[in-house]
């Protein structure tokens, strides 16, 4: 009998949890009657007390628990045995206090392992897993930095957004283009690690350089983007030199000759929305100077509306064009300018975005200064609302050297004689 029970238990026990095994040996003991507890205990390799416990559970008539152990069973949690553990942990992860001033944790990241290593110094023995469990209970989670702090908010910020939106609707209703412009983050050209993941065989990742020192021969890529809000199309001028105002306007010029004039054959005016700073900033004189030349060259009346300072993330080009370009080339080194241009041109979205790209190898001089005379000579009309952020450049010839023509001198009319 004992051998038969042992063989039966050996077959079934691997499929049972703790409570099911206890009930099974209890049922076997009950069926054998007197002496069954001792016999079953030997056959199952369990304590007689465990078998007796199984018998009592069966005879109690309780409904199934739906779990292995009763509520409260098992080893007590560390936070229950050590009431001071939770407050000590919360003090370490507080936003202002990072532990004792002499603790090395004060100047390190707050990972669960580092927290678990610091707590024993305060008399709390705990593992990294327990630290993670307590932090989850307190509403903590792994989070990165969030770019939300913009400094002082301009009082006319929201009104400027409404003004830009109103001007854009007017232009689009008239069939005139509205473009959003900006320079994307400069990219190192060469076999450098690029964020993201690609599918490769296990253990065969793309090998990239350890250090990100710029390659003297390949240099960097400077992508300047133009996003057409109406047509949902992008155009990127990939420069190899400096991000200057001349480069920014040259990018708009290239877009006009390659795309704009064919898309809008009856075009006579253009609206550009741009950030407040950088090569196309509202304080950049060279930006206005070069746009005035473009207006004369193309015959366009060019209106520019700048986003208020500190609000560049609201620029449409950031999340309608640049974000998709970044996702498209993620996970692979940008080994050449050709790879960058082709990766940008291959960017599409399910909503219909298409992108064209060209390489611009021209050199752009830095440190160009525009004098007061050159600025005053521009055919520029500032709008009534925030003329520093909103202005229009007319297609009108002007002196680029800043020397205004002297008006002809007229002789006074002779005095009438009696």
GUZA-943468 format. One record per residue (C-alpha): residue number from 1; x, y, z. Coordinates in steps of 0.02 Angstrom, whole numbers. Layout:
N
{NUM,{X,Y,Z}}
...
//
This chain:
418
{1,{0,0,0}}
{2,{139,121,47}}
{3,{233,86,-116}}
{4,{76,110,-220}}
{5,{40,276,-135}}
{6,{219,334,-157}}
{7,{212,298,-345}}
{8,{46,389,-359}}
{9,{108,542,-264}}
{10,{269,549,-366}}
{11,{165,557,-526}}
{12,{39,687,-467}}
{13,{136,804,-352}}
{14,{236,893,-492}}
{15,{68,954,-560}}
{16,{-1,1014,-390}}
{17,{33,1172,-293}}
{18,{66,1172,-106}}
{19,{-117,1170,-51}}
{20,{-170,1041,-179}}
{21,{-34,921,-119}}
{22,{-91,945,61}}
{23,{-272,909,18}}
{24,{-225,757,-87}}
{25,{-127,673,55}}
{26,{-265,721,178}}
{27,{-396,635,69}}
{28,{-286,480,54}}
{29,{-264,472,244}}
{30,{-451,489,273}}
{31,{-489,345,154}}
{32,{-369,228,247}}
{33,{-444,258,419}}
{34,{-343,220,577}}
{35,{-156,230,546}}
{36,{-181,314,378}}
{37,{-95,478,428}}
{38,{69,391,473}}
{39,{65,279,316}}
{40,{27,423,198}}
{41,{160,534,279}}
{42,{294,401,243}}
{43,{231,374,64}}
{44,{226,560,24}}
{45,{386,605,116}}
{46,{292,735,220}}
{47,{269,773,405}}
{48,{123,690,493}}
{49,{68,863,549}}
{50,{53,915,366}}
{51,{-57,764,330}}
{52,{-164,803,483}}
{53,{-181,983,424}}
{54,{-245,920,256}}
{55,{-373,808,344}}
{56,{-435,954,450}}
{57,{-454,1066,297}}
{58,{-559,934,210}}
{59,{-668,904,363}}
{60,{-695,1090,395}}
{61,{-811,1103,246}}
{62,{-739,1274,192}}
{63,{-768,1335,15}}
{64,{-616,1331,-102}}
{65,{-499,1478,-68}}
{66,{-453,1510,-248}}
{67,{-272,1534,-192}}
{68,{-127,1430,-123}}
{69,{-118,1511,48}}
{70,{-242,1598,159}}
{71,{-237,1788,165}}
{72,{-95,1841,278}}
{73,{-3,1678,261}}
{74,{181,1662,222}}
{75,{330,1766,277}}
{76,{294,1943,333}}
{77,{348,2084,218}}
{78,{502,2185,258}}
{79,{401,2346,274}}
{80,{288,2261,402}}
{81,{433,2194,505}}
{82,{528,2360,494}}
{83,{409,2509,513}}
{84,{550,2633,484}}
{85,{597,2562,314}}
{86,{465,2652,210}}
{87,{498,2828,283}}
{88,{685,2804,262}}
{89,{665,2752,81}}
{90,{548,2897,40}}
{91,{671,3018,118}}
{92,{807,2955,1}}
{93,{702,2975,-156}}
{94,{628,3143,-107}}
{95,{643,3281,-238}}
{96,{751,3393,-128}}
{97,{840,3280,-2}}
{98,{949,3142,-73}}
{99,{1005,3063,90}}
{100,{1138,3111,214}}
{101,{1258,3247,150}}
{102,{1404,3130,181}}
{103,{1323,2986,89}}
{104,{1390,2947,-85}}
{105,{1210,2921,-140}}
{106,{1180,3109,-129}}
{107,{1267,3136,-295}}
{108,{1215,2978,-388}}
{109,{1060,2919,-478}}
{110,{920,2845,-375}}
{111,{920,2666,-442}}
{112,{846,2525,-339}}
{113,{1016,2442,-315}}
{114,{1096,2602,-251}}
{115,{950,2634,-136}}
{116,{960,2455,-70}}
{117,{1147,2480,-38}}
{118,{1118,2643,55}}
{119,{977,2587,172}}
{120,{1085,2465,275}}
{121,{1189,2616,330}}
{122,{1030,2677,415}}
{123,{992,2507,492}}
{124,{870,2439,362}}
{125,{918,2275,279}}
{126,{825,2264,114}}
{127,{847,2198,-64}}
{128,{834,2294,-227}}
{129,{674,2198,-271}}
{130,{592,2251,-108}}
{131,{643,2432,-139}}
{132,{563,2423,-311}}
{133,{403,2348,-239}}
{134,{387,2484,-106}}
{135,{418,2622,-232}}
{136,{282,2552,-346}}
{137,{162,2552,-199}}
{138,{204,2736,-170}}
{139,{168,2782,-351}}
{140,{346,2791,-415}}
{141,{399,2730,-588}}
{142,{550,2741,-702}}
{143,{539,2907,-794}}
{144,{654,3011,-901}}
{145,{677,3199,-900}}
{146,{532,3299,-973}}
{147,{566,3461,-1065}}
{148,{429,3571,-990}}
{149,{521,3712,-901}}
{150,{527,3859,-1020}}
{151,{572,4002,-905}}
{152,{464,4157,-894}}
{153,{312,4148,-1006}}
{154,{285,4297,-1120}}
{155,{118,4382,-1081}}
{156,{73,4387,-1267}}
{157,{117,4205,-1299}}
{158,{-59,4139,-1324}}
{159,{-112,4292,-1422}}
{160,{35,4266,-1541}}
{161,{-17,4086,-1568}}
{162,{-192,4147,-1615}}
{163,{-118,4278,-1730}}
{164,{-10,4149,-1821}}
{165,{-159,4033,-1838}}
{166,{-266,4173,-1909}}
{167,{-134,4224,-2036}}
{168,{-107,4042,-2088}}
{169,{-294,4018,-2119}}
{170,{-300,4177,-2224}}
{171,{-156,4120,-2334}}
{172,{-222,3944,-2355}}
{173,{-396,4008,-2398}}
{174,{-318,4113,-2536}}
{175,{-218,3965,-2603}}
{176,{-51,4034,-2544}}
{177,{75,3919,-2460}}
{178,{114,3916,-2275}}
{179,{280,3836,-2231}}
{180,{360,3795,-2064}}
{181,{550,3805,-2060}}
{182,{686,3755,-1939}}
{183,{858,3674,-1926}}
{184,{859,3494,-1866}}
{185,{992,3437,-1743}}
{186,{1164,3425,-1823}}
{187,{1215,3245,-1856}}
{188,{1389,3168,-1854}}
{189,{1431,3086,-2020}}
{190,{1524,2921,-2004}}
{191,{1514,2753,-1918}}
{192,{1442,2821,-1756}}
{193,{1311,2744,-1643}}
{194,{1136,2800,-1686}}
{195,{995,2785,-1560}}
{196,{859,2655,-1592}}
{197,{851,2473,-1642}}
{198,{852,2373,-1803}}
{199,{823,2188,-1836}}
{200,{985,2088,-1845}}
{201,{1035,1910,-1806}}
{202,{1066,1882,-1622}}
{203,{1244,1926,-1575}}
{204,{1276,2018,-1738}}
{205,{1241,2204,-1705}}
{206,{1306,2341,-1818}}
{207,{1478,2387,-1753}}
{208,{1503,2574,-1721}}
{209,{1642,2681,-1653}}
{210,{1666,2691,-1467}}
{211,{1697,2879,-1462}}
{212,{1596,3014,-1550}}
{213,{1737,3127,-1605}}
{214,{1692,3211,-1771}}
{215,{1776,3141,-1925}}
{216,{1889,3276,-1999}}
{217,{1849,3221,-2177}}
{218,{1663,3184,-2164}}
{219,{1617,3321,-2039}}
{220,{1435,3349,-1994}}
{221,{1268,3360,-2082}}
{222,{1156,3512,-2054}}
{223,{977,3469,-2107}}
{224,{868,3623,-2134}}
{225,{686,3577,-2159}}
{226,{538,3659,-2245}}
{227,{368,3584,-2206}}
{228,{219,3633,-2314}}
{229,{69,3633,-2197}}
{230,{-61,3627,-2336}}
{231,{17,3494,-2448}}
{232,{87,3391,-2302}}
{233,{256,3379,-2389}}
{234,{431,3404,-2325}}
{235,{589,3467,-2407}}
{236,{760,3456,-2322}}
{237,{918,3545,-2375}}
{238,{1065,3447,-2301}}
{239,{1209,3568,-2278}}
{240,{1390,3524,-2245}}
{241,{1452,3692,-2179}}
{242,{1379,3813,-2051}}
{243,{1200,3846,-1999}}
{244,{1190,4030,-2042}}
{245,{1049,4146,-2096}}
{246,{1114,4137,-2275}}
{247,{1103,3947,-2267}}
{248,{925,3956,-2198}}
{249,{866,4070,-2337}}
{250,{962,3969,-2467}}
{251,{862,3818,-2407}}
{252,{697,3912,-2434}}
{253,{761,3966,-2605}}
{254,{802,3786,-2652}}
{255,{628,3731,-2596}}
{256,{549,3868,-2702}}
{257,{642,3820,-2860}}
{258,{624,3631,-2833}}
{259,{446,3620,-2766}}
{260,{359,3782,-2724}}
{261,{337,3868,-2891}}
{262,{273,3707,-2973}}
{263,{152,3669,-2832}}
{264,{87,3848,-2825}}
{265,{102,3917,-3004}}
{266,{-4,4071,-2967}}
{267,{83,4107,-2805}}
{268,{117,4290,-2762}}
{269,{145,4282,-2575}}
{270,{218,4162,-2449}}
{271,{197,4141,-2260}}
{272,{342,4072,-2158}}
{273,{323,4018,-1976}}
{274,{487,4004,-1883}}
{275,{561,3992,-1709}}
{276,{612,4147,-1613}}
{277,{797,4104,-1612}}
{278,{934,4024,-1714}}
{279,{982,4062,-1893}}
{280,{800,4112,-1931}}
{281,{769,4207,-1769}}
{282,{672,4369,-1760}}
{283,{825,4462,-1696}}
{284,{938,4398,-1836}}
{285,{967,4542,-1956}}
{286,{1048,4432,-2088}}
{287,{888,4326,-2095}}
{288,{784,4478,-2145}}
{289,{922,4540,-2262}}
{290,{931,4376,-2357}}
{291,{741,4357,-2363}}
{292,{727,4530,-2442}}
{293,{844,4473,-2581}}
{294,{739,4314,-2604}}
{295,{581,4418,-2616}}
{296,{656,4522,-2757}}
{297,{722,4366,-2845}}
{298,{557,4271,-2840}}
{299,{435,4415,-2849}}
{300,{352,4352,-2690}}
{301,{286,4451,-2544}}
{302,{360,4355,-2397}}
{303,{275,4365,-2227}}
{304,{361,4294,-2074}}
{305,{278,4252,-1908}}
{306,{389,4195,-1766}}
{307,{337,4086,-1620}}
{308,{362,4169,-1451}}
{309,{527,4133,-1362}}
{310,{533,3964,-1276}}
{311,{395,3884,-1380}}
{312,{494,3796,-1517}}
{313,{409,3629,-1480}}
{314,{247,3703,-1550}}
{315,{327,3726,-1720}}
{316,{235,3607,-1838}}
{317,{395,3549,-1922}}
{318,{456,3469,-1760}}
{319,{320,3337,-1745}}
{320,{259,3331,-1926}}
{321,{429,3308,-2010}}
{322,{583,3297,-1900}}
{323,{512,3165,-1782}}
{324,{472,3049,-1929}}
{325,{646,3074,-2004}}
{326,{725,3025,-1838}}
{327,{617,2869,-1826}}
{328,{656,2821,-2006}}
{329,{846,2819,-1986}}
{330,{854,2755,-1807}}
{331,{966,2608,-1764}}
{332,{1091,2627,-1906}}
{333,{1251,2732,-1920}}
{334,{1240,2882,-2037}}
{335,{1398,2835,-2127}}
{336,{1392,2966,-2266}}
{337,{1298,3118,-2327}}
{338,{1221,3008,-2461}}
{339,{1149,2893,-2327}}
{340,{1076,3043,-2236}}
{341,{998,3117,-2393}}
{342,{925,2949,-2449}}
{343,{859,2910,-2274}}
{344,{772,3078,-2265}}
{345,{698,3058,-2440}}
{346,{631,2885,-2395}}
{347,{531,2953,-2248}}
{348,{343,2927,-2264}}
{349,{194,2912,-2149}}
{350,{27,2822,-2160}}
{351,{-59,2992,-2171}}
{352,{29,3030,-2336}}
{353,{184,3131,-2291}}
{354,{317,3135,-2428}}
{355,{490,3210,-2412}}
{356,{622,3268,-2536}}
{357,{803,3301,-2490}}
{358,{956,3375,-2573}}
{359,{1138,3394,-2524}}
{360,{1205,3572,-2510}}
{361,{1396,3579,-2516}}
{362,{1406,3769,-2525}}
{363,{1509,3865,-2398}}
{364,{1422,3994,-2288}}
{365,{1522,4130,-2206}}
{366,{1498,4158,-2020}}
{367,{1503,4322,-1926}}
{368,{1417,4423,-2064}}
{369,{1359,4590,-1996}}
{370,{1214,4692,-2064}}
{371,{1230,4877,-2030}}
{372,{1090,4992,-1976}}
{373,{1091,5069,-2148}}
{374,{1070,4900,-2233}}
{375,{929,4854,-2114}}
{376,{838,5019,-2137}}
{377,{850,5002,-2326}}
{378,{751,4840,-2327}}
{379,{573,4848,-2398}}
{380,{507,4782,-2232}}
{381,{337,4820,-2157}}
{382,{311,4776,-1975}}
{383,{136,4719,-1928}}
{384,{33,4817,-1804}}
{385,{33,4666,-1687}}
{386,{209,4632,-1620}}
{387,{306,4701,-1767}}
{388,{463,4619,-1698}}
{389,{384,4445,-1721}}
{390,{275,4480,-1873}}
{391,{333,4571,-2029}}
{392,{320,4568,-2219}}
{393,{458,4591,-2347}}
{394,{398,4664,-2511}}
{395,{467,4618,-2681}}
{396,{551,4785,-2705}}
{397,{725,4833,-2766}}
{398,{834,4908,-2630}}
{399,{1014,4954,-2597}}
{400,{1100,4804,-2520}}
{401,{1250,4909,-2471}}
{402,{1138,5012,-2360}}
{403,{1176,5177,-2446}}
{404,{1011,5259,-2482}}
{405,{998,5365,-2640}}
{406,{1000,5552,-2606}}
{407,{837,5630,-2666}}
{408,{860,5762,-2803}}
{409,{874,5937,-2737}}
{410,{737,6052,-2796}}
{411,{763,6239,-2811}}
{412,{640,6345,-2717}}
{413,{510,6428,-2826}}
{414,{547,6611,-2863}}
{415,{454,6731,-2754}}
{416,{307,6816,-2836}}
{417,{334,7001,-2876}}
{418,{207,7136,-2867}}
//
